[in-house]
Amino acid sequence: MRYSLMSGAGNLFVVVDAFVEAPPRDPASVARAVCSEHGVVPRPDGLILVRPSARGADCAMEIYNADGSRPETCGNGIRCAAKLAVERGHVRGDTFTIETDAGLRGVHVGREGTAVARARAQMGRARIVSPEEELVLGHDRLRCTSVDVGNPHCVLLVEDERTAPVERWGPAIARHPRFPSGTNVEFLASRAGALHLRVWERGVGETRACGSGACAAATVAEARGLAFWPIHLELPGGTLEVDRDESGELTLSGPVEELATAEWREAPSLR
């Protein structure tokens, strides 16, 4: 199975061109394998299949988290899929649509020469489910905001994301009974004149960037008066921009990069 290792602002994916490659029979198992400590290096956050659309879009994206689960949406995944589709000649023009599990998403790519260097994706609307609620984690009582961006998010405002206990609070909140289907967890800090973000992603762990997480954090930042649209967020892997139009539709923009191409040989049990 030929694949590309791609980065959306540091969010890493194994991306398979399923227009020309036979997709794996068990993508969830392959996702767990390629994202394991014995898999692809550097370790990716998920597996993406870019394939023809059955719903009238220019192409389709099928995504699996590192644990084999299927996220409802993935902003950086859409942007990486857009880059591959354009550069492999599967779509025409710089503006087109991608079929996702969350519906059809419009994308636009920006080029440097013939290479796609940036991509912008429609992300739908964000909805604040609970403006402020208390979560109890042992002796810790945390104030958070729940946001729906097509998938669930729990945003915490912290003084400094660099020292926030992401590895302790992240998995505990992601599996908290308050969120029966699990949730992504954002640690947002307004520091040194900028917004900084770390994300514990459901089904992945801490990631260097999360597109839907950036959308959730930006929505909270705007609601709290910390920023105005368009909003830039600094994540460990790079900078993402979130904007909102008059109808409330969000867009996510940022860099995309192909880091390597290689071949993955499936174990016989995965074929």
N, C-alpha and C positions, 0 to 999 in steps of 0.2 A: 504494500500500500504506500504509494508516494504521498508525501504530505509537505506542507509548508509550515514552518514555525513562525507565527506572526504576532506582532505586538500592537495593541491599541493603548498607547500611553502607558506601557508597562504591563498591561493585562495580556498574558500570554496564552495563545491557543495553538493547538495542532489543527490545521485547516486542510481538509481533503477536497480536492476538486472532483466531485462526484458527477460532473458532466462527462469526464473521461475515465475516472477510476471507478472500479467496482466498489461500492461502499461495503464496510464490514457487515456480516450477518448479525452480529451482536454489538452494536455501537457502544452500549453502556459498559460492557466488559472491556472493550478496547479503550474507552475513556479512562477507566480505572487503571488499566495497565500503563498507558502512555503518560498518565499524570502521577504515577507512583514514584517512589524513590529509586526504583530500578528502571524507570521509563526514560522519556525524552529529557535531555538536559539543555538549558535550564528547565526546571519542572514547570509545565504549563498548568493553567487553571481549568482547561476544558478541551473538548473535542468538537469541532464544527465540520459539518458536511455542507458544502455548497452544491446545490443540485437544481435541475429544472423545476419550475413552479407548476403546480397543478391548479392554481387559483388565479391565473391571469397576471401574475407579477413577472418581472423580468428574470428573476431567479428566486431560489428559496434557500433558507438557512435552517439547518437542523443542529441543535446544540445540546451537548451533554456536559454536566459538571464533572469535576474530578472524581466524585464519588459515584458517578454513573447516573445521577438524577437529572431530570429535565427542568431547567429554569423556565419560568414563563416568558422572560425577556432578557436581553443582554445587549446593552447599548454598544459596548466596545466590540462585541462579537459581530453585530450588524456592520459596524464600520470596517472590520477586518474582512468580512465576507464581501463587502462592496469593493474593496481594493483588489481582491483576488478575481472577482467576476470581471472587473474592467480589464485588468492586466492580462487575463487569459482569453480575452476576446469573447466572453459569453454574453455581454451586454453592449449596447451601443450608446454612445453619449456619456455625459458626466452626471446626468440626473435620471434616476430610474427608481423602480420599486423592488423591494425584497419581501418575500413571504416569510413570516415568522409565526411561532405559536401564538403570539399576541395580536396577530393580524398583519395586514400589509403596511410596510414602513417605507416612506420615501427617503432616498439618500442622495447626496451630492458629493462628488469627489473633487479635490483640488490637486493639481499636478505640479511637479517640478520636472520639466522636460517631459519624458514619456512615462515617468513613474508617478504613481499616486502617493502623495505625501501626507494628505489630510483627508478626512471624510466627515461629513455631517449627516446625522440620522434623526429622523422624526422619532419621538419617544412617547407620543400620546400625552395624556393629561396626568398630572399628579394630584392626589387627593389626600389632604391631611385627615386621617381617620380619628386620631385622638391628639388634640393640641398639646396636652401635657398630662402625663400620668406617672404614677410611682410604681417602680418595679422593686421587689424585695429579692435580693440575692444574699442569703445568709445574713450577715450583719450589715450589709450594704443596702442603702435605700437610694435608688437612682431615679432621677427625673428624665423622662424621655418623650419623644414625639413619634407617633406611628404614622407612616406615610405609605400610600398605595401608589406605585408607579407601574401598575400591571403586575408587579410582584411586591411582596411585603418588605418594609424597611422600618427599622427602629433607630432614630437619630438621637444621639446624646451630645449635648454641648459640654465641652471640656476646656479647661484652661490651656492645656498644652497636649496636643495629640501625641507628641513624642514620648511623653512619660505616662500616658493613659494606660491602664492595665488591659490592653486589647486582648492579649492571650488568655486572660482570666475571665473578663466580663464577656468577651465576644461569644465564645461557645455556650456560656451559661445563658445569655440572653437569647441566642439563636434557638435554643431548645427549651425556653421557658414555657410553662403551661399557658401563659397569656397568648402565645402564638402557636396554636395547635398544628399548623402546617410549617412551622419554623419561620425564621425571618433573617434578613440581612441586617447587619448592625454597623452604623456609622458613628465615628468619633470625630466631631467637628469642632475646630478651634479657630477663633478669630484672633490671629496673632501676628504681630509685626506688620500690620496694615494689609494683611491678606487672609484668605480663608484656607485653612489646611485640613486635610481629611485623611483618615485611615479607615479601612473597611474590613470587617470580618464577614466574608461571604458565605451564605448558607450553601453547604455541599462542597465547599472549597477550602475554607480557612481564611487567614489573612491574605489579601491580594494587593498587588502594587497599584491597582487601579480598578474601579468598578463604575461603569457608565450609569446604570440605573441608580446606584448609590450616590453618585454625584448629583443626579437629578433630584433625589430625595433630599439630600443635604442642602442643595441650592434652594429648594422650595421652603425648607425650614428657615434658612438664612434670610430669605426675602420676607417671610412672614414675621420674623423677629426684628426686622429693621437693620440687619447686619450687612446687607448688600442690596444692590438694585440690578435689574436685568440689563445686559447679559452679565452672568456671574461666572467668575473664574475660580477654580478650585485647584489647589496644589496638592497632589497626591505623591506618594513615594516614587511612582513610575513616571510622572509627568503632569502636565497641566491639561485640564479639561474645561471647556466652556459650555455652560448651559444657558439657553435663552428661552423666552416664552413670548408668544405672540398675543394679540389682542383676544383671541378666542381661548387662550389658556393652553395651547399646544406647546409642548417642549421640544427643543432640538438639542442634540449633544454633538459637540465638535471637538476634534483633537487630532494628534498625529497618529498615523498608521505606518507600520514598517514590516517588511518581510525579512526575518533574521537568517533563515536557512531553509534549504529544501533537502529532504532525505527520504529514506525508505524505512517503513516499519514492517517487520515480519511478524505476523500474528501467530500466537501459539495455536496448535491444532485444535484445541478445545474451543477457540474463539471463531473458527472458520465455519 
